[in-house]
Amino acid sequence: MKSILITGAHGFMGRHLALYCHQQLQAEVFGLGHGTFSGSELSAWGMKSSLNGDVSFANLNRVASETCTPDVIFHLAGGNSVAPSLRIPQEDFRRTAFSTCELLDWVRTHAPGTLVVLASTAAVYGAGHSGPISELESPTPYSPYGYHKRMAEMLCESYSNNFGLKTRIVRFFSVYGPELRKQLLWDTCQRLAAGQRHLQMQGTGNENRDWLHVSDCVAFLVTVAQAHFSDNFANHTSVNSAINCGTGLATSVRQVIELVCQQWGEGVTSSFSGQRRAGDPTDLVAQTTQALALGWTPKVHWQQGIAQYVQWFRQHVA
């Protein structure tokens, strides 16, 4: 893996993945997606170049002409959470499903030997689960975000079965870490930075999530790609199967918020409304048997990672 293209490179996960590939693999890393880096930012995140634009034939051709055909494409571009997909579902579809089709058809016609690793989400499983979720569970998404990610998965399966493309699908659970500027941790820290000293949170607080640090997340993406090149992947899962990436540890939202408050200090307290939001899963925790079989293990415990996130926010944002 000497040449790597990351779609969604300007995003939270994309930046961390680029730096990891540069530092750990000494690979040439190129980016494509919405957002512009300065020269110093490109260097800081380990990228040779990054093109600001959609994942389209024209932009993929431009990247390839200015660099080379990548050995691996990590496809991270797409919708990034449930809420925006409910507000503008058509845009979420375009960013997730349509961009995946564009990418796969470009690979089919221009780079059929390139491996495509799709970053998907546990949202494809939907709600109603109790305990760790196996990859054998039937996907039952309930939000546009989940449906569109499932469509992207099915496109990978289709292009693999019909055209022989090399694709891998990774379903991530609750990824967090420095540079994350959305969702629960970001919103909570913003409220604290604005001076709130008692946080009234939505939900019961007993909703369990699988908190995966971004450093473990990007290490797993690379592990999946390396396993493909070493023929190790087929020993653990079928080519078209998705594979979960999480810690397997159920941690309640209440525990996380209490730790954020503790790390922030200044007498901060929290409470929960007690009203469960419609469609909000009670348990969203990964069964990690297949991931562990590839030789990967998560290294950052959620308590360490949450404390690190609060420290990052206070030093670089607040």
Secondary structure by P-SEA (a helix, b strand, c coil): ccbbbbcccccaaaaaaaaaaaaccccbbbbbccccccaaaaaaacccccccccccaaaaaaaaaacccccccccccccccaaaaaacaaaaaaacaaaaaaaaaaaacccccbbbbbbccccccccccccccccccccccccaaaaaaaaaaaaaaaaaaacccbbbbbbbcccccccccccaaaaaaaaaaaccccccccccccbbbbcccaaaaaaaaaaaaaaaaaccccccccccbbbbbcccccccaaaaaaaaaaaaccccccccccccccccccccccccaaaaaacccccccaaaaaaaaaaaaaaccc
